[in-house]
């Protein structure tokens, strides 16, 4: 995809977004959402404690698993937003406030996510030498598709799309690997508390088959939700080598390596704001609650300055990703 070089007009765009009040943090609204997730987890424990009243319904374990998947997904988006300082300005406060959601509810490492996502990915988006996200599938989405594993190319669709169902487990696995290799034992200990705090009541009060059903339903639903939410963001977008990227402005690099998705309020809720990926990368501290308004300003600004704005429907995005995968 050959695109004319973007004019370096980011300061003008930022001034317009700032003047609209869309860069202001949302401590109250964020706190309400945080409290809602914690309250929902308390409701889960109450339901588990009173499980004997629900055992007559075969679908109850699946319903509870799906309900927990919604809670866990919101916890992912909350921890993501907190670590981007969208709720509170102070870095240390935000980091520790992420713990109940990332470390305890999800058993993810906040430290791992902060370095992998906030620092490496956002600074060096789609640059293989820096951004490990674009190296997935043995480099299938990099410039020269450098992967050399023939067995992976032979079953590429099965591996890539099948991995959507194991995203949650993969995040836990990588988190544990990070905290152990970096000797972050305090965070590791808190991550281990996830199992007795979150799953202890489920496996204690529910019959074993019901508890296992809840666990598997949550894992597969949450994983698929995260997978469908994360893969459209940058896969199938432009990729730059490190030296080439240095010639690009912040605005051009972020816009050319990101894809926003069309859709309104429900889409924004489902994707947790990741559907406004261009805007999120241009303004990572802009609260998720404001990003649809930021998107309107950004699209209008791009049109005014004849800047290419990469947007697709979710289905179009998945097709575009699959087309890139075909060439691998």
C-alpha positions as CSV (number, residue, x, y, z in Angstrom):
1,X,0.0,0.0,0.0
2,X,1.7,3.2,-1.2
3,X,0.6,6.3,0.6
4,X,1.7,9.9,0.2
5,X,3.7,11.2,3.2
6,X,1.5,12.7,5.9
7,X,1.9,16.4,6.7
8,X,3.2,16.8,10.3
9,X,0.1,18.5,11.6
10,X,-0.4,16.6,14.8
11,X,-0.1,19.6,17.0
12,X,-3.1,21.2,15.3
13,X,-5.1,18.0,15.7
14,X,-4.1,17.7,19.4
15,X,-5.1,21.3,20.0
16,X,-8.5,20.7,18.5
17,X,-9.1,17.6,20.6
18,X,-7.8,19.3,23.8
19,X,-10.0,22.3,23.2
20,X,-13.0,20.0,23.0
21,X,-12.1,18.7,26.5
22,X,-11.6,15.1,25.3
23,X,-8.1,14.7,26.8
24,X,-9.3,15.3,30.4
25,X,-9.1,12.3,32.7
26,X,-12.2,10.7,34.1
27,X,-11.5,9.7,37.7
28,X,-15.2,9.6,38.7
29,X,-16.5,7.7,35.7
30,X,-13.5,5.4,35.8
31,X,-14.1,4.7,39.5
32,X,-17.7,3.9,38.9
33,X,-16.8,1.3,36.3
34,X,-14.1,-0.1,38.7
35,X,-16.7,-0.4,41.5
36,X,-19.1,-2.0,39.1
37,X,-16.7,-4.8,38.3
38,X,-15.8,-5.4,41.9
39,X,-19.5,-5.5,42.8
40,X,-20.1,-8.0,40.0
41,X,-17.4,-10.3,41.4
42,X,-19.2,-10.2,44.8
43,X,-22.4,-11.2,43.0
44,X,-20.6,-14.1,41.5
45,X,-19.6,-15.3,45.0
46,X,-23.2,-14.9,46.2
47,X,-24.4,-17.0,43.3
48,X,-21.8,-19.6,44.0
49,X,-22.8,-19.7,47.7
50,X,-26.5,-20.2,46.8
51,X,-25.8,-22.6,44.0
52,X,-28.2,-25.3,45.3
53,X,-31.1,-23.1,44.2
54,X,-30.0,-23.1,40.6
55,X,-29.0,-26.7,40.0
56,X,-32.3,-27.6,38.2
57,X,-31.3,-25.6,35.2
58,X,-28.8,-27.2,32.8
59,X,-27.8,-23.9,31.3
60,X,-27.0,-22.2,34.7
61,X,-23.2,-23.1,34.7
62,X,-22.9,-21.7,31.1
63,X,-24.8,-18.5,32.1
64,X,-22.5,-18.0,35.1
65,X,-19.4,-18.6,32.9
66,X,-20.7,-16.1,30.3
67,X,-21.5,-13.6,33.1
68,X,-17.9,-13.9,34.4
69,X,-16.5,-13.6,30.9
70,X,-18.2,-10.2,30.7
71,X,-16.8,-9.2,34.1
72,X,-13.3,-10.4,33.1
73,X,-13.4,-8.6,29.8
74,X,-14.4,-5.3,31.5
75,X,-11.5,-5.9,33.9
76,X,-9.1,-6.2,30.9
77,X,-10.3,-2.9,29.5
78,X,-10.2,-1.2,32.9
79,X,-6.6,-2.3,33.6
80,X,-5.6,-1.3,30.1
81,X,-7.1,2.2,30.6
82,X,-5.7,2.7,34.1
83,X,-2.2,1.8,33.0
84,X,-2.6,4.4,30.2
85,X,-3.3,7.0,32.9
86,X,-6.8,7.6,31.5
87,X,-8.4,7.8,35.0
88,X,-5.7,9.2,37.2
89,X,-2.7,11.3,36.4
90,X,-0.2,9.8,39.0
91,X,1.6,6.8,37.5
92,X,2.3,5.0,40.8
93,X,-1.4,5.3,41.9
94,X,-2.6,4.1,38.5
95,X,-0.2,1.2,38.6
96,X,-1.4,-0.1,42.0
97,X,-5.1,0.5,41.2
98,X,-4.6,-1.8,38.2
99,X,-3.8,-4.7,40.5
100,X,-7.3,-5.7,41.6
101,X,-8.3,-6.0,37.9
102,X,-5.2,-7.3,36.1
103,X,-3.4,-9.2,38.9
104,X,-6.2,-10.5,41.0
105,X,-9.2,-10.9,38.7
106,X,-7.3,-11.9,35.6
107,X,-3.9,-13.1,37.0
108,X,-2.1,-10.9,34.4
109,X,1.0,-9.0,35.2
110,X,0.6,-5.2,35.1
111,X,4.4,-4.9,34.8
112,X,4.5,-7.1,31.8
113,X,1.6,-5.3,30.1
114,X,3.1,-1.8,30.9
115,X,6.4,-2.7,29.2
116,X,5.1,-4.8,26.3
117,X,2.1,-2.7,25.4
118,X,2.5,0.9,26.8
119,X,6.2,1.3,26.1
120,X,7.2,-1.0,23.2
121,X,4.0,-1.4,21.3
122,X,2.7,2.2,21.5
123,X,6.2,3.7,20.8
124,X,7.2,1.4,18.0
125,X,4.0,0.2,16.6
126,X,4.4,-2.5,13.8
127,X,8.2,-2.2,13.9
128,X,9.4,-5.9,14.1
129,X,12.7,-4.9,15.9
130,X,10.8,-3.4,18.8
131,X,7.1,-4.4,18.7
132,X,6.7,-8.1,19.6
133,X,3.0,-8.1,18.8
134,X,3.7,-7.9,15.0
135,X,6.0,-11.0,15.3
136,X,3.1,-13.3,16.0
137,X,2.7,-16.4,13.7
138,X,6.5,-16.4,13.1
139,X,6.4,-13.1,11.3
140,X,3.4,-13.8,9.1
141,X,2.4,-10.1,9.2
142,X,5.8,-8.5,8.9
143,X,7.1,-6.8,5.7
144,X,8.8,-9.8,4.2
145,X,6.9,-12.5,6.0
146,X,10.1,-13.9,7.3
147,X,8.8,-17.0,8.9
148,X,10.7,-20.1,8.0
149,X,8.7,-22.9,9.7
150,X,7.1,-24.9,7.0
151,X,4.8,-26.8,9.4
152,X,3.3,-23.5,10.6
153,X,2.6,-22.3,7.0
154,X,0.9,-25.5,6.3
155,X,-1.7,-25.1,9.1
156,X,-1.6,-21.3,9.4
157,X,-5.4,-20.8,9.4
158,X,-5.9,-23.4,12.1
159,X,-3.2,-22.0,14.3
160,X,-4.1,-18.3,13.9
161,X,-7.9,-18.5,14.2
162,X,-7.8,-21.4,16.6
163,X,-5.5,-19.4,18.9
164,X,-8.5,-17.0,19.4
165,X,-9.9,-19.6,21.9
166,X,-6.7,-19.6,24.0
167,X,-5.9,-15.9,24.3
168,X,-6.6,-15.7,28.0
169,X,-4.4,-18.6,28.8
170,X,-1.7,-17.2,26.7
171,X,-1.8,-13.9,28.5
172,X,-1.5,-15.7,31.9
173,X,1.4,-17.8,30.6
174,X,3.3,-14.8,29.3
175,X,2.6,-12.8,32.5
176,X,4.0,-15.6,34.7
177,X,7.0,-16.0,32.5
178,X,7.7,-12.2,32.7
179,X,7.4,-11.8,36.5
180,X,9.5,-15.0,37.1
181,X,12.3,-14.0,34.7
182,X,12.3,-10.4,36.1
183,X,12.0,-11.7,39.7
184,X,9.0,-9.6,40.6
185,X,8.0,-11.9,43.4
186,X,5.5,-9.6,45.1
187,X,3.5,-9.2,41.9
188,X,3.8,-13.0,41.3
189,X,2.4,-13.7,44.7
190,X,-0.6,-11.5,44.1
191,X,-1.2,-13.2,40.7
192,X,-1.2,-16.6,42.5
193,X,-4.0,-15.3,44.8
194,X,-6.2,-15.2,41.7
195,X,-6.8,-18.9,42.0
196,X,-8.1,-19.2,45.6
197,X,-9.9,-15.8,45.5
198,X,-11.6,-16.1,42.2
199,X,-11.9,-19.8,41.6
200,X,-11.9,-21.1,45.2
201,X,-15.6,-20.3,45.8
202,X,-16.6,-21.7,42.4
203,X,-15.0,-25.0,43.0
204,X,-15.9,-25.2,46.7
205,X,-19.6,-24.5,46.4
206,X,-20.4,-25.9,42.9
207,X,-20.4,-29.6,41.9
208,X,-17.2,-30.4,40.1
209,X,-18.9,-30.7,36.7
210,X,-20.7,-27.4,37.1
211,X,-17.5,-25.7,38.3
212,X,-15.5,-27.0,35.3
213,X,-18.2,-25.9,32.9
214,X,-18.1,-22.4,34.4
215,X,-14.3,-22.3,34.1
216,X,-14.2,-23.6,30.5
217,X,-17.1,-21.3,29.4
218,X,-15.3,-18.3,30.8
219,X,-12.0,-19.2,29.3
220,X,-13.2,-19.8,25.8
221,X,-15.6,-16.9,25.7
222,X,-13.1,-14.4,27.2
223,X,-10.3,-15.7,24.9
224,X,-12.5,-15.4,21.8
225,X,-13.7,-11.9,22.8
226,X,-10.1,-10.7,23.4
227,X,-8.9,-12.3,20.2
228,X,-11.6,-10.7,18.1
229,X,-10.9,-7.4,19.8
230,X,-7.2,-7.3,19.5
231,X,-6.4,-8.8,16.0
232,X,-8.1,-6.1,13.9
233,X,-6.0,-3.3,15.5
234,X,-2.7,-3.7,13.6
235,X,-2.5,-7.0,11.7
236,X,-2.8,-6.3,8.0
237,X,-1.7,-2.7,8.5
238,X,1.6,-1.2,7.3
239,X,4.8,-2.5,8.8
240,X,8.1,-0.5,8.9
241,X,11.7,-1.5,9.6
242,X,13.2,0.5,12.4
243,X,15.4,2.8,10.3
244,X,12.5,3.6,8.0
245,X,10.2,4.4,10.9
246,X,12.6,7.1,12.1
247,X,11.8,9.2,9.1
248,X,8.1,9.2,10.0
249,X,6.4,11.7,12.3
250,X,4.5,10.4,15.4
251,X,1.2,11.0,13.7
252,X,2.1,9.3,10.4
253,X,3.6,6.2,12.2
254,X,0.5,5.7,14.4
255,X,-2.0,6.3,11.7
256,X,-0.4,4.1,9.0
257,X,0.1,1.2,11.4
258,X,-3.4,1.2,13.0
259,X,-6.9,0.4,11.8
260,X,-10.1,1.8,13.3
261,X,-13.4,0.0,13.0
262,X,-16.7,1.4,12.1
263,X,-19.7,1.2,14.4
264,X,-21.4,3.1,17.2
265,X,-21.9,2.7,20.9
266,X,-22.4,-1.1,21.0
267,X,-19.2,-1.6,18.9
268,X,-17.4,0.7,21.3
269,X,-18.6,-1.3,24.3
270,X,-17.8,-4.7,22.7
271,X,-14.3,-3.7,21.6
272,X,-13.6,-1.7,24.8
273,X,-12.6,1.3,22.8
274,X,-10.0,-0.6,20.7
275,X,-12.3,-0.1,17.7
276,X,-11.0,3.5,17.8
277,X,-7.5,2.3,17.5
278,X,-6.1,5.2,15.4
279,X,-7.4,7.6,18.0
280,X,-6.1,5.5,20.9
281,X,-2.6,5.4,19.4
282,X,-2.6,9.1,18.7
283,X,-3.9,10.0,22.2
284,X,-3.2,7.0,24.5
285,X,-4.2,9.0,27.6
286,X,-7.5,10.1,26.1
287,X,-10.3,8.2,28.1
288,X,-12.0,5.4,26.3
289,X,-15.3,7.2,27.0
290,X,-14.3,10.1,24.8
291,X,-12.7,8.2,21.9
292,X,-15.8,8.1,19.6
293,X,-15.9,11.9,19.8
294,X,-12.2,12.0,19.2
295,X,-12.7,9.8,16.1
296,X,-15.2,12.3,14.6
297,X,-12.6,15.1,14.9
298,X,-9.8,13.0,13.6
299,X,-11.6,11.7,10.5
300,X,-12.8,15.3,9.7
301,X,-9.2,16.5,10.3
302,X,-7.7,13.8,8.1
303,X,-10.2,14.6,5.2
304,X,-9.3,18.3,5.5
305,X,-5.6,17.6,5.2
306,X,-5.9,14.8,2.6
307,X,-4.5,12.3,5.1
308,X,-5.3,8.6,4.6
309,X,-7.5,7.2,7.4
310,X,-7.7,3.4,7.6
311,X,-11.1,2.3,8.7
312,X,-13.1,-0.9,8.1
313,X,-16.0,-2.8,9.4
314,X,-15.0,-5.6,11.8
315,X,-15.9,-8.3,9.1
316,X,-13.8,-6.4,6.5
317,X,-10.9,-6.2,9.0
318,X,-11.0,-10.0,9.6
319,X,-11.1,-10.6,5.8
320,X,-8.1,-8.2,5.3
321,X,-6.2,-10.1,8.0
322,X,-7.0,-13.4,6.4
323,X,-5.9,-12.1,3.0
324,X,-2.5,-11.2,4.4
325,X,-2.3,-14.6,6.1
326,X,-3.0,-16.3,2.7
327,X,0.3,-14.9,1.4
328,X,2.3,-16.5,4.2
